[in-house]
């Protein structure tokens, strides 16, 4: 309960910038409720001037009817303005929460993203924030108005007849007890429901995004079984949560019916004794009905609020993720790096109990091409992650041009590298926008020149709209090789002082690769380059080859030197590269 209250306090903290809207919500709620409560008094007064058949005092009733019309108009206008202010408040708060969560995801270290299901993160930022917005919308409109109506109605009832009002007050706690009983049980259920919904979203996102692999391995039945199992759990949890939340309204309606019956009974007895007029009794019955109605609305909104609080906690868990270590206060900006890279006594592992890289030492001179080879899991890609500071070393240090990377701003360090990875990434947009992703201010001539260097210009011009062709998310409407060429062109446009090529030509045919390699050779001229590749041509042209095994560099040298040694590299060459050479 304490953590739920904390979520509520934080939501109210997000609402602080919207104080004006919050104040107007209260003001318009007061006007709306006041108008609603004044109508029964006018109605009761009009009834008292109806003395019997043919005995209606119209001169006195007409002014009352005009007042009634004006009161209803004021109430309707206040209700309309209340809705506008509530929407401004609710959706503004939801927008700010979503922005904060998205900003946090951009600030957390990559290990946090890797440690959480991407689908679940999407569910938290989108679905759960929507749930918070819907809960707030219903809560602010009905909770505020309901509470004001309850107290306002009590005041009017006591002003009409304190004895019957006392009966209503005595029975009222039954509604509160019922609502509290159900609220304490629904929160945990909605929390579990939100978590399972996130798990289901993660599974769907994973399966839809990798549908080709699923179909290639004939894994549809297993995936469907996994989906059915989670979906069945969600069904059961949703049924239990919905059951408890749905019995709130009928339960409170029963209590409200008891209140109304008691008011009718006592009011009728008083009217027969002459202690109350028929108009006053009519007014009191209307108040009794209006008094119980907010309890129905509040009990109905309790379930929505419980779901909103459960979703809010999941979103705030994202907002509370630990941010990456900020740049040092005196961090320098890396300008025009020469590309002198040194890795000194570096230890690193993704998990403390599973060692990976231990006492790694490497020196890459400016302009050198360094190839990194080794079996899967030996730490090749990990070195790239450390060079880019996607992860920070556990001990030792990495230097660029003599400066420890911990003393250099991340942005300037990463801007000094150009990366082409095996896994291509393109955004939804035009070809031009994707090539200019790293340099949005690039001219048309520069974009075309980069595409020509990457040998992408010819296929781009064959597309329906050339450089203005819109490609779908992740380039789904072009081939894998074409996506790779665009990624290469994107790096060529930035002309960084250092390069990282991680299987950069893995999706390109041999003839195109030969042209790309020539383009790369020109691009790498005078630039320090780190190449993770298995293609023989790339390995043989490297100035330095690092052979890694279990996180250690076990051999180092040029291609011919390593073959003469007859060690692990020669073994790799004979098993993997000899067939390619043949």
C-alpha positions in Angstrom: 0.0 0.0 0.0 2.9 2.3 0.8 4.3 1.9 -2.7 0.9 2.5 -4.3 0.6 5.8 -2.3 4.1 6.7 -3.5 2.9 6.2 -7.1 -0.1 8.5 -6.4 2.2 11.2 -4.9 4.4 11.0 -8.0 1.5 11.4 -10.3 0.4 14.4 -8.4 4.0 15.7 -8.7 3.6 15.4 -12.5 0.3 17.3 -12.2 2.0 20.3 -10.5 2.7 22.2 -13.7 -1.0 22.0 -14.5 -2.1 23.7 -11.3 -4.3 26.2 -13.2 -6.2 23.3 -14.9 -6.5 21.5 -11.5 -7.9 24.6 -9.8 -10.4 25.1 -12.7 -11.4 21.4 -12.3 -12.3 22.2 -8.7 -14.1 25.4 -9.6 -16.2 24.0 -12.4 -17.0 20.9 -10.3 -18.4 23.2 -7.6 -20.5 25.1 -10.2 -21.7 21.9 -11.8 -22.6 20.3 -8.4 -24.2 23.5 -7.1 -26.4 23.7 -10.1 -27.3 20.1 -9.9 -28.2 20.4 -6.2 -30.2 23.6 -6.6 -32.5 22.0 -9.2 -34.4 19.8 -6.6 -35.1 22.8 -4.4 -36.6 24.7 -7.4 -38.5 21.5 -8.4 -39.8 21.1 -4.8 -40.9 24.7 -4.6 -42.8 24.4 -7.9 -44.6 21.2 -6.7 -45.8 23.0 -3.5 -47.6 25.5 -5.8 -49.5 22.7 -7.4 -52.4 22.6 -5.0 -54.6 20.1 -6.8 -56.5 19.5 -10.1 -57.1 22.9 -11.6 -55.5 24.7 -8.7 -52.0 25.6 -10.1 -50.4 28.9 -9.1 -48.8 29.7 -12.5 -47.8 33.3 -11.5 -45.5 31.8 -8.9 -44.4 28.7 -10.9 -43.2 30.5 -14.0 -40.4 32.5 -12.3 -39.3 29.2 -10.7 -39.2 27.5 -14.1 -37.1 30.3 -15.5 -34.7 29.9 -12.6 -34.7 26.2 -13.3 -33.8 26.7 -16.9 -31.0 29.1 -16.1 -29.6 26.7 -13.4 -29.6 23.8 -15.9 -27.8 25.9 -18.5 -25.1 27.0 -16.0 -24.7 23.4 -14.9 -24.3 22.2 -18.5 -21.7 24.9 -19.3 -19.8 24.1 -16.1 -19.8 20.4 -17.0 -18.5 21.1 -20.5 -15.7 23.3 -19.2 -14.9 20.7 -16.6 -14.4 18.1 -19.3 -12.0 20.4 -21.2 -9.9 21.1 -18.1 -9.8 17.5 -17.1 -8.7 16.4 -20.6 -5.9 19.1 -20.5 -4.8 17.8 -17.1 -5.0 14.1 -17.7 -3.4 14.0 -21.2 -0.8 16.6 -20.2 0.3 14.5 -17.3 0.3 11.3 -19.4 2.4 13.1 -22.1 4.9 14.2 -19.5 5.2 10.8 -17.9 5.7 9.2 -21.3 8.4 11.8 -22.2 10.2 11.2 -18.9 10.1 7.5 -19.5 11.4 7.8 -23.0 14.1 10.2 -22.0 15.2 7.8 -19.3 15.5 5.0 -21.8 17.8 7.2 -23.8 19.9 7.8 -20.7 20.2 4.3 -19.3 23.3 2.2 -20.1 22.8 -0.5 -22.7 23.1 -3.2 -20.1 19.7 -2.1 -18.8 18.1 -2.3 -22.2 19.7 -5.7 -22.8 18.5 -6.9 -19.4 14.8 -6.1 -20.1 12.4 -7.4 -22.6 12.0 -4.9 -25.4 8.3 -5.7 -25.7 7.7 -5.2 -22.0 9.4 -1.8 -22.2 7.2 -0.9 -25.1 4.2 -2.0 -23.1 5.2 0.2 -20.2 5.8 3.3 -22.2 2.7 3.0 -24.4 0.0 0.8 -22.9 0.6 1.4 -19.2 0.8 5.2 -19.7 -2.5 5.1 -21.6 -3.9 3.2 -18.6 -2.7 5.9 -16.2 -4.3 8.6 -18.5 -7.6 6.8 -18.6 -7.6 6.3 -14.8 -6.8 9.9 -14.2 -9.4 11.1 -16.7 -12.2 9.1 -15.0 -10.8 9.8 -11.5 -10.6 13.6 -11.8 -14.0 13.9 -13.5 -16.0 11.5 -11.3 -14.0 11.5 -8.1 -13.9 15.3 -7.7 -17.6 15.7 -8.7 -18.6 12.7 -6.6 -17.0 13.9 -3.4 -18.3 17.5 -3.8 -21.8 16.1 -4.6 -21.8 13.9 -1.4 -20.9 16.8 0.9 -23.1 19.3 -1.0 -26.1 16.9 -0.8 -25.6 16.3 2.9 -25.5 20.1 3.5 -28.8 20.6 1.6 -30.4 17.6 3.2 -29.6 18.8 6.7 -31.0 22.3 5.8 -34.3 20.6 4.7 -34.7 18.1 7.6 -31.9 17.1 9.9 -33.7 13.9 11.2 -33.9 12.2 7.8 -30.4 13.4 6.9 -29.1 11.7 10.0 -30.6 8.4 8.8 -28.8 8.7 5.5 -25.5 9.5 7.3 -25.9 6.4 9.6 -26.3 4.0 6.6 -23.6 5.6 4.4 -20.6 3.8 6.0 -21.9 0.6 4.5 -21.0 1.9 1.0 -17.6 3.0 2.2 -16.9 -0.4 3.7 -17.9 -2.2 0.6 -15.8 0.0 -1.7 -12.7 -0.3 0.7 -13.1 -4.1 0.8 -13.0 -4.4 -2.9 -10.3 -1.8 -3.5 -7.8 -3.6 -1.3 -8.2 -6.8 -3.4 -8.3 -5.3 -6.8 -4.9 -3.4 -6.7 -2.7 -6.6 -6.6 -4.9 -8.2 -9.2 -4.5 -5.3 -11.7 -0.8 -5.1 -10.9 -0.4 -8.8 -11.9 -2.6 -8.2 -14.9 -0.4 -5.3 -16.1 2.8 -7.4 -15.7 1.3 -10.3 -17.7 0.1 -8.0 -20.4 3.6 -6.7 -20.7 4.9 -10.3 -21.0 2.4 -11.0 -23.7 3.3 -7.8 -25.6 7.0 -8.8 -25.4 6.3 -12.3 -26.9 4.2 -10.9 -29.7 6.8 -8.2 -30.5 9.5 -10.9 -30.6 7.6 -13.3 -32.7 6.3 -10.8 -35.2 9.7 -9.1 -35.6 11.3 -12.5 -36.3 8.6 -14.2 -38.2 10.9 -15.4 -41.0 13.1 -17.3 -38.4 9.9 -18.7 -36.8 8.6 -20.0 -40.1 12.0 -21.2 -41.3 12.3 -23.5 -38.2 8.6 -24.5 -38.2 8.2 -23.1 -34.7 4.7 -21.8 -35.2 3.0 -24.4 -33.0 5.5 -23.9 -30.1 5.1 -20.1 -30.3 1.3 -20.5 -30.4 1.4 -22.8 -27.4 3.6 -20.2 -25.5 1.2 -17.4 -26.5 -1.8 -19.5 -25.5 -0.3 -20.2 -22.1 0.4 -16.5 -21.3 -2.9 -15.5 -22.8 -4.7 -18.0 -20.6 -2.9 -16.6 -17.5 -3.9 -13.1 -18.6 -7.5 -14.3 -19.1 -7.7 -15.8 -15.6 -6.1 -12.7 -14.0 -8.3 -10.4 -15.9 -11.4 -12.4 -14.9 -10.5 -12.2 -11.3 -9.7 -8.5 -11.4 -12.8 -7.7 -13.4 -15.0 -9.8 -11.1 -14.0 -8.0 -8.0 -14.2 -4.6 -9.7 -17.6 -5.4 -11.2 -19.2 -6.4 -8.0 -18.5 -2.9 -6.6 -21.3 -1.2 -8.4 -24.0 -3.7 -7.6 -23.0 -3.9 -4.0 -23.1 -0.1 -3.5 -26.3 0.1 -5.5 -27.9 -2.3 -3.0 -26.7 -0.1 -0.1 -28.0 2.9 -2.0 -31.4 1.2 -2.4 -31.6 0.7 1.3 -30.9 4.4 1.9 -33.5 5.5 -0.6 -36.1 3.1 0.9 -35.4 4.5 4.4 -35.7 8.1 3.2 -39.1 7.2 1.5 -40.4 5.6 4.7 -39.4 8.3 7.1 -40.3 11.1 4.7 -43.7 9.7 4.1 -44.4 9.4 7.8 -43.4 13.0 8.4 -45.5 14.2 5.4 -48.6 12.4 6.8 -48.0 14.1 10.2 -47.6 17.5 8.5 -44.0 17.8 9.4 -42.9 18.0 5.7 -44.6 19.3 2.6 -44.9 17.1 -0.5 -42.5 19.4 -2.4 -40.0 19.0 0.4 -40.4 15.3 0.3 -39.9 15.3 -3.4 -36.8 17.4 -3.0 -35.5 15.1 -0.3 -36.0 11.9 -2.4 -34.2 13.6 -5.3 -31.3 14.4 -2.9 -31.3 10.8 -1.6 -30.9 9.6 -5.1 -28.2 12.1 -6.0 -26.4 11.4 -2.7 -26.1 7.7 -3.5 -25.2 8.2 -7.2 -21.6 9.4 -6.5 -21.0 6.3 -4.4 -21.8 4.2 -7.5 -19.5 6.4 -9.6 -16.7 6.4 -7.1 -17.0 2.6 -6.6 -16.9 2.2 -10.4 -13.8 4.4 -10.7 -12.0 2.6 -7.9 -11.2 -0.3 -10.2 -10.0 2.1 -12.9 -7.8 3.9 -10.4 -6.4 0.6 -9.1 -5.5 -0.4 -12.6 -4.0 3.1 -13.2 -1.9 2.9 -10.0 -0.6 -0.6 -11.0 0.3 0.7 -14.4 1.9 3.8 -12.9 4.2 1.7 -10.8 5.4 -0.1 -13.8 6.1 3.1 -15.7 7.9 4.6 -12.6 10.1 1.6 -12.5 11.3 2.6 -15.9 11.7 6.2 -14.8 13.7 5.0 -11.8 16.2 3.0 -13.9 19.8 3.8 -13.0 21.2 6.2 -15.5 24.6 5.6 -17.1 27.5 7.2 -15.4 27.6 10.8 -16.5 30.5 12.3 -18.3 33.2 13.6 -15.9 32.8 17.3 -14.9 36.1 18.2 -16.7 35.5 15.8 -19.6 37.2 16.9 -22.8 35.7 17.0 -26.2 37.5 14.9 -28.7 38.3 16.9 -31.8 40.0 15.6 -35.0 41.1 12.4 -33.4 44.3 10.9 -34.9 43.2 7.4 -34.1 45.9 6.3 -31.7 43.9 3.7 -29.6 45.4 1.8 -26.7 43.6 -0.8 -24.6 45.6 -1.3 -21.3 45.1 -4.2 -18.9 41.3 -4.2 -19.4 39.0 -6.6 -17.6 35.3 -6.9 -18.4 32.4 -9.2 -18.1 28.7 -8.8 -18.7 28.0 -10.8 -15.5 30.3 -10.8 -12.5 30.2 -14.6 -12.1 31.0 -15.2 -15.8 34.5 -13.9 -16.8 35.0 -12.8 -20.4 37.8 -10.4 -21.1 40.8 -10.5 -18.8 44.0 -8.4 -18.9 43.5 -7.3 -22.5 46.2 -5.2 -24.1 46.1 -3.7 -27.6 47.7 -0.8 -29.4 46.3 0.5 -32.7 48.5 3.1 -34.4 46.9 5.9 -36.4 45.8 4.7 -39.8 46.3 1.0 -39.0 43.7 -1.6 -40.0 43.2 -4.0 -37.1 41.3 -7.2 -37.8 39.8 -9.1 -34.9 39.1 -12.8 -35.4 38.2 -15.7 -33.2 35.4 -18.2 -32.4 32.0 -17.2 -31.4 31.8 -15.8 -27.9 35.5 -15.0 -27.6 34.8 -11.2 -27.1 35.2 -9.7 -30.5 32.0 -7.6 -30.4 32.6 -6.9 -26.7 35.8 -5.0 -27.7 33.7 -2.9 -30.1 31.2 -2.2 -27.2 34.1 -1.0 -25.0 35.7 1.1 -27.7 32.4 3.0 -28.2 31.7 3.1 -24.4 28.4 1.3 -24.8 29.8 -0.5 -21.8 32.5 0.7 -19.4 35.5 -1.5 -18.4 35.6 -3.0 -15.0 39.3 -2.4 -14.6 42.1 -1.0 -16.7 41.5 1.8 -19.2 41.2 2.6 -22.9 42.9 5.6 -24.4 42.3 7.6 -27.6 45.2 9.9 -28.6 46.5 9.5 -25.1 43.3 10.6 -23.4 41.5 8.1 -21.2 38.0 7.6 -22.7 36.5 8.1 -19.2 37.8 11.7 -19.4 36.2 12.3 -22.9 32.6 13.1 -23.5 30.6 10.1 -24.9 29.2 12.1 -27.7 32.5 13.3 -29.0 34.0 9.8 -28.6 31.2 8.1 -30.6 31.2 10.8 -33.2 34.8 10.0 -33.9 33.9 6.4 -34.9 31.9 5.3 -37.9 30.2 2.0 -37.5 28.8 -0.5 -40.0 27.3 -3.5 -38.3 26.2 -6.9 -39.5 22.7 -6.1 -38.3 21.5 -3.2 -40.4 19.2 -0.5 -39.0 17.2 2.0 -41.1 14.5 4.3 -40.0 11.1 4.8 -41.6 11.7 7.6 -44.1 13.3 8.5 -47.4 16.5 7.1 -48.8 18.0 10.6 -48.5 17.0 10.9 -44.8 18.6 7.5 -44.0 21.9 8.3 -45.6 22.0 11.8 -43.9 21.1 10.3 -40.5 24.6 11.2 -39.1 24.8 14.5 -41.0 21.3 16.0 -41.4 22.8 19.2 -42.8 24.6 17.4 -45.7 24.0 18.8 -49.1 22.4 16.8 -52.0 25.8 16.6 -53.7 27.4 15.1 -50.6 24.7 12.6 -50.2 24.9 11.4 -53.8 28.7 11.3 -53.6 28.5 9.1 -50.5 26.0 6.8 -52.2 28.3 6.5 -55.2 31.3 5.6 -53.1 29.2 2.9 -51.4 28.0 1.7 -54.9 24.4 2.3 -53.8 23.6 5.1 -56.3 22.7 2.8 -59.2 20.1 0.8 -57.2 18.7 4.0 -55.6 18.1 5.5 -59.0 16.2 2.4 -60.1 13.7 2.9 -57.2 10.4 4.6 -58.1 11.3 7.9 -56.5 15.1 7.7 -56.4 16.4 9.3 -53.2 12.9 10.4 -52.3 11.7 6.8 -52.1 10.2 6.1 -48.7 11.3 2.9 -47.1 9.3 1.1 -44.4 10.5 0.6 -40.9 13.9 -1.2 -40.8 13.9 -1.1 -44.7 11.4 -3.9 -45.1 10.7 -3.0 -48.8 14.4 -3.3 -50.0 16.8 -6.2 -49.9 19.2 -7.0 -47.1 22.2 -6.2 -49.3 20.7 -2.9 -50.3 20.1 -2.0 -46.7 23.7 -2.8 -46.0 24.8 -0.5 -48.8 22.8 2.4 -47.4 24.4 1.8 -44.0 27.8 2.0 -45.6 26.8 5.2 -47.4 25.7 6.6 -44.2 29.1 6.2 -42.6 30.9 7.4 -45.7 29.0 10.6 -45.6 30.3 11.4 -42.0 34.0 10.6 -42.9 34.9 9.8 -39.2 38.6 9.6 -38.1 38.1 6.0 -36.9 36.1 3.1 -38.3 34.4 0.0 -36.9 33.3 -2.6 -39.4 31.5 -5.6 -37.9 30.8 -8.1 -40.7 30.0 -5.0 -42.8 29.8 -6.9 -46.1 28.1 -10.0 -44.8 24.9 -9.5 -46.8 26.6 -8.4 -50.1 27.4 -10.5 -53.1 31.0 -11.2 -53.9 31.2 -8.9 -57.0 29.7 -6.0 -55.1 31.9 -6.8 -52.1 35.0 -6.3 -54.2 33.9 -2.9 -55.2 32.9 -2.1 -51.6 36.3 -3.3 -50.4 38.0 -0.8 -52.7 35.7 1.9 -51.4 36.5 0.8 -47.9 40.2 0.8 -48.7 39.9 4.4 -49.8 37.8 5.3 -46.8 40.2 3.6 -44.4 43.2 5.4 -45.8 44.8 7.3 -42.9 42.0 6.2 -40.5 42.3 3.7 -37.7 40.0 0.8 -38.5 38.7 -2.1 -36.4 37.4 -4.9 -38.5 35.5 -7.9 -37.2 35.1 -10.2 -40.2 35.4 -13.7 -41.5 35.9 -12.8 -45.2 39.4 -13.8 -46.3 40.0 -10.7 -48.3 39.4 -8.4 -45.4 41.6 -10.4 -43.0 44.5 -10.6 -45.4 44.7 -6.9 -46.1 44.8 -5.9 -42.4 47.9 -4.3 -40.9 47.4 -6.3 -37.7 45.3 -9.4 -36.9 44.3 -10.1 -33.4 43.3 -13.7 -32.7 41.1 -13.9 -29.7 40.1 -16.9 -27.6 38.1 -16.8 -24.3 38.6 -13.1 -23.9 42.3 -13.1 -24.5 44.5 -12.2 -27.4 46.5 -15.3 -28.0 48.1 -14.4 -31.3 48.9 -11.2 -33.0 50.5 -10.3 -36.4 50.0 -10.1 -40.1 48.3 -12.8 -42.1 51.4 -14.4 -43.5 53.2 -14.3 -40.2 50.3 -16.0 -38.3 50.1 -18.7 -41.0 53.8 -19.5 -40.6 53.4 -19.9 -36.9 50.9 -22.7 -37.5 49.0 -21.8 -34.3 45.3 -21.2 -33.6 44.9 -18.7 -36.5 46.3 -21.2 -39.0 43.8 -23.7 -37.6 41.0 -21.2 -38.1 42.2 -20.4 -41.5 42.4 -24.0 -42.6 38.9 -24.8 -41.2 37.1 -21.7 -42.3 38.9 -19.7 -45.0 40.6 -22.4 -47.1 37.3 -23.4 -48.7 36.5 -19.7 -49.5 39.9 -19.3 -51.1 39.4 -22.3 -53.2 
